[in-house]
């Protein structure tokens, strides 16, 4: 069967979820279907493996396991977890299926942490599914942010918008700025052990509903603006996005702020 014309986009999406490393990453690739990763990253040592559990590899030898166009069956989840080093990642991308809580639970039940399940590509509508999970470190507790929820049904499509909680400096209206003053924006994010995740909302009312009680209680400080960005602009940034987080995010995590480009924002809603 011929590959889908969308395959290069899915392989590119997989490349963005490879674990951070200061040297060459050893990647076990199921049936060699994601071998094109080597064309995108020069720091990969890719080894093709067949169907699990018949992998002739040492336990803990891999930085990542990649599987393109493959279902997350129990044999694959077990074999990958055994082959990965602590902190290593299993990355699965497929045009079949869609994000959902069942996939999150499957990874969690198999022993993975820091789970991400999202649409594999935007065409502009979301298509397929991308799954990522990490092998926990031996002494790792299960952190509160170990699972990032699957994309909700109302998630914005490419060409629609998301809303970010922003600190603007200086905190002045446009008319009060002096010609020499440079406006800088930073958006709220959550710092995890391996990556930093931007916090975003699919509508202005959702952003306000999240922010107001958190500001009143003192759990969120410094936010003085809700900025509107195109979804495809935010998705092009190097940090992943947590969409419509629950209220308990600020109870269990400390928000930090990442620089964002104010000139890329849209005009605010009236």
C-alpha positions as CSV (number, residue, x, y, z in Angstrom):
1,X,0.0,0.0,0.0
2,X,1.4,3.4,-1.0
3,X,2.2,5.9,1.8
4,X,-0.2,8.7,2.4
5,X,1.0,12.1,1.1
6,X,0.6,13.3,4.7
7,X,3.3,10.9,5.9
8,X,6.1,13.5,5.8
9,X,4.1,15.8,8.0
10,X,3.5,13.1,10.6
11,X,7.2,12.1,10.6
12,X,8.0,15.8,11.1
13,X,5.6,15.9,14.0
14,X,7.3,12.8,15.5
15,X,10.7,14.5,15.3
16,X,9.5,17.4,17.5
17,X,8.8,14.9,20.3
18,X,12.2,13.2,20.4
19,X,13.7,13.5,23.9
20,X,16.3,16.2,24.6
21,X,19.9,15.0,24.6
22,X,23.4,16.5,24.3
23,X,24.7,13.7,22.0
24,X,23.5,11.1,19.5
25,X,20.0,9.7,20.2
26,X,19.6,5.9,19.6
27,X,16.1,5.4,18.1
28,X,14.4,2.0,17.6
29,X,12.1,2.4,14.6
30,X,9.4,-0.2,14.1
31,X,9.7,-1.7,10.6
32,X,11.8,1.3,9.5
33,X,8.6,3.2,8.7
34,X,9.9,6.4,10.3
35,X,13.4,6.2,8.8
36,X,12.9,9.6,7.2
37,X,13.6,11.0,10.7
38,X,17.3,10.7,9.8
39,X,16.7,13.3,7.0
40,X,15.4,15.8,9.6
41,X,17.9,15.2,12.5
42,X,21.6,14.5,12.0
43,X,22.0,13.4,15.6
44,X,20.0,10.1,15.3
45,X,21.3,6.5,15.3
46,X,18.2,4.7,13.9
47,X,17.9,0.9,14.3
48,X,15.1,-0.9,12.6
49,X,13.2,-3.5,14.7
50,X,10.4,-5.9,13.8
51,X,7.3,-6.9,15.6
52,X,7.6,-7.1,19.4
53,X,8.6,-8.9,21.5
54,X,11.3,-10.3,19.2
55,X,13.7,-7.4,19.5
56,X,17.4,-8.3,19.8
57,X,18.2,-5.3,21.9
58,X,19.4,-4.8,25.5
59,X,17.0,-3.4,28.1
60,X,17.3,0.3,28.5
61,X,19.4,0.8,25.4
62,X,17.2,3.2,23.5
63,X,16.5,7.0,23.8
64,X,13.3,6.7,21.8
65,X,11.1,4.1,20.1
66,X,9.2,5.3,17.0
67,X,6.2,3.6,15.4
68,X,4.5,5.1,12.3
69,X,1.1,3.8,11.2
70,X,0.9,1.4,14.1
71,X,-1.7,0.7,16.8
72,X,-0.5,1.0,20.4
73,X,-1.0,-2.7,21.2
74,X,0.0,-4.2,24.5
75,X,3.1,-6.0,23.0
76,X,4.5,-2.8,21.6
77,X,3.9,-0.8,24.8
78,X,5.7,-3.5,26.9
79,X,8.6,-4.0,24.5
80,X,9.2,-0.3,24.1
81,X,9.1,0.4,27.8
82,X,11.7,-2.4,28.4
83,X,14.0,-1.1,25.6
84,X,13.8,2.6,26.7
85,X,16.2,4.2,29.1
86,X,14.6,6.2,32.0
87,X,13.3,9.4,30.4
88,X,13.3,7.8,27.0
89,X,10.2,8.2,24.8
90,X,7.8,6.1,22.8
91,X,6.4,8.1,19.9
92,X,3.5,6.7,17.8
93,X,1.9,8.5,14.9
94,X,-0.9,7.2,12.7
95,X,-3.5,8.6,10.3
96,X,-6.0,6.0,11.7
97,X,-7.9,6.9,14.8
98,X,-8.2,10.1,16.8
99,X,-7.1,11.5,20.2
100,X,-9.1,10.3,23.2
101,X,-8.9,9.4,26.8
102,X,-8.7,5.7,26.0
103,X,-5.2,6.2,24.5
104,X,-4.1,8.2,27.5
105,X,-5.2,5.4,29.8
106,X,-3.5,2.8,27.7
107,X,-0.2,4.5,28.0
108,X,-0.6,5.2,31.7
109,X,-1.7,1.6,32.4
110,X,1.4,0.3,30.6
111,X,3.6,2.4,32.9
112,X,4.4,5.5,30.9
113,X,4.5,9.0,32.4
114,X,4.4,12.6,30.9
115,X,1.8,11.4,28.4
116,X,0.7,13.4,25.4
117,X,-2.1,12.5,23.0
118,X,-3.0,14.9,20.2
119,X,-3.9,15.3,16.6
120,X,-1.1,14.2,14.3
121,X,-1.4,17.0,11.8
122,X,-3.6,19.9,10.8
123,X,-4.9,19.9,7.2
124,X,-6.4,22.4,8.3
125,X,-8.7,20.1,10.3
126,X,-7.0,17.8,12.7
127,X,-6.2,14.3,11.3
128,X,-4.8,11.2,12.8
129,X,-3.3,10.8,16.2
130,X,0.1,11.3,17.8
131,X,0.9,9.5,21.1
132,X,3.9,10.1,23.3
133,X,4.9,8.6,26.7
134,X,8.1,8.5,28.7
135,X,9.7,5.7,30.7
136,X,9.8,7.0,34.3
137,X,13.0,7.2,36.3
138,X,13.2,4.5,39.1
139,X,12.7,7.0,41.9
140,X,10.1,9.1,40.0
141,X,6.8,9.8,41.7
142,X,3.8,10.2,39.5
143,X,3.7,14.0,39.0
144,X,0.4,15.7,38.8
145,X,1.1,16.8,35.2
146,X,2.2,13.4,34.0
147,X,-0.8,13.3,31.6
148,X,-1.7,16.1,29.2
149,X,-5.3,15.5,28.2
150,X,-6.1,14.5,24.7
151,X,-7.3,17.3,22.4
152,X,-10.9,18.1,23.2
153,X,-13.6,18.1,20.5
154,X,-13.8,21.8,20.6
155,X,-10.1,22.3,20.1
156,X,-9.3,25.1,17.6
157,X,-8.4,24.2,14.1
158,X,-5.6,25.8,12.1
159,X,-6.8,29.2,11.2
160,X,-8.8,29.6,14.4
161,X,-7.5,31.2,17.6
162,X,-6.2,30.5,21.1
163,X,-5.8,32.9,24.0
164,X,-2.7,33.2,26.2
165,X,-2.3,34.7,29.6
166,X,0.3,37.4,29.1
167,X,2.5,39.7,31.2
168,X,3.1,43.0,29.3
169,X,6.0,45.2,30.2
170,X,5.6,48.1,30.6
171,X,2.1,47.7,31.7
172,X,0.7,50.7,29.9
173,X,-2.0,51.4,27.3
174,X,-0.7,52.1,23.8
175,X,-1.5,55.8,24.1
176,X,0.7,56.1,27.2
177,X,3.8,54.6,25.7
178,X,6.8,56.8,25.0
179,X,8.4,56.5,21.6
180,X,11.6,54.9,23.1
181,X,9.7,52.3,25.2
182,X,9.8,48.7,23.9
183,X,6.8,46.6,24.7
184,X,7.6,43.0,25.7
185,X,5.2,40.1,26.2
186,X,5.6,36.8,28.2
187,X,3.0,34.1,28.2
188,X,2.1,31.8,31.1
189,X,3.6,28.3,30.9
190,X,4.2,25.2,33.1
191,X,7.7,23.9,33.6
192,X,8.0,20.1,33.7
193,X,11.1,17.9,34.2
194,X,11.7,17.6,30.5
195,X,10.0,20.4,28.8
196,X,8.0,23.6,29.2
197,X,4.4,23.7,28.1
198,X,2.5,26.9,27.2
199,X,-1.0,27.4,28.7
200,X,-3.7,28.3,26.2
201,X,-7.4,28.5,25.9
202,X,-9.8,27.9,23.1
203,X,-12.0,30.9,23.9
204,X,-11.8,34.2,25.7
205,X,-14.4,33.2,28.3
206,X,-12.4,30.1,29.1
207,X,-9.3,32.1,29.7
208,X,-11.1,34.6,31.9
209,X,-12.9,31.8,33.9
210,X,-9.5,30.2,34.6
211,X,-7.6,33.4,35.4
212,X,-10.0,35.4,37.6
213,X,-10.2,33.1,40.6
214,X,-6.5,32.3,40.3
215,X,-5.6,35.9,40.4
216,X,-7.9,36.7,43.3
217,X,-6.4,33.9,45.3
218,X,-2.9,35.0,44.5
219,X,-1.9,31.8,42.8
220,X,-1.3,33.7,39.5
221,X,0.4,37.0,39.6
222,X,1.6,39.4,37.0
223,X,-0.9,38.6,34.2
224,X,-2.2,41.9,32.8
225,X,-3.4,40.8,29.4
226,X,-5.2,38.0,27.5
227,X,-3.7,37.9,24.0
228,X,-5.3,36.3,21.0
229,X,-3.1,34.3,18.6
230,X,-3.8,32.2,15.5
231,X,-3.6,28.5,16.4
232,X,-1.2,27.8,13.6
233,X,1.2,30.5,14.8
234,X,1.3,29.1,18.4
235,X,1.7,25.5,17.1
236,X,4.8,26.6,15.1
237,X,6.6,27.7,18.3
238,X,9.1,25.3,19.9
239,X,7.0,24.6,23.1
240,X,4.1,22.2,23.2
241,X,0.7,23.6,24.3
242,X,-1.7,22.6,27.1
243,X,-5.1,23.5,25.9
244,X,-7.9,24.5,28.4
245,X,-6.1,23.3,31.6
246,X,-8.2,22.6,34.7
247,X,-8.3,24.9,37.7
248,X,-6.1,22.6,39.7
249,X,-3.1,23.3,37.4
250,X,-2.1,26.3,39.6
251,X,-2.6,24.3,42.7
252,X,0.0,21.7,41.7
253,X,2.3,23.6,39.4
254,X,4.2,26.9,39.4
255,X,3.5,29.1,36.4
256,X,6.5,30.6,34.6
257,X,6.5,33.1,31.7
258,X,8.0,32.6,28.3
259,X,8.8,35.5,25.8
260,X,6.3,35.7,22.9
261,X,6.1,38.0,20.0
262,X,3.4,40.7,20.5
263,X,3.5,41.6,16.8
264,X,2.2,38.1,15.9
265,X,-0.9,38.6,18.0
266,X,-4.4,39.3,16.5
267,X,-6.5,42.3,17.3
268,X,-8.3,41.7,20.7
269,X,-11.9,40.7,20.8
270,X,-14.4,43.5,21.3
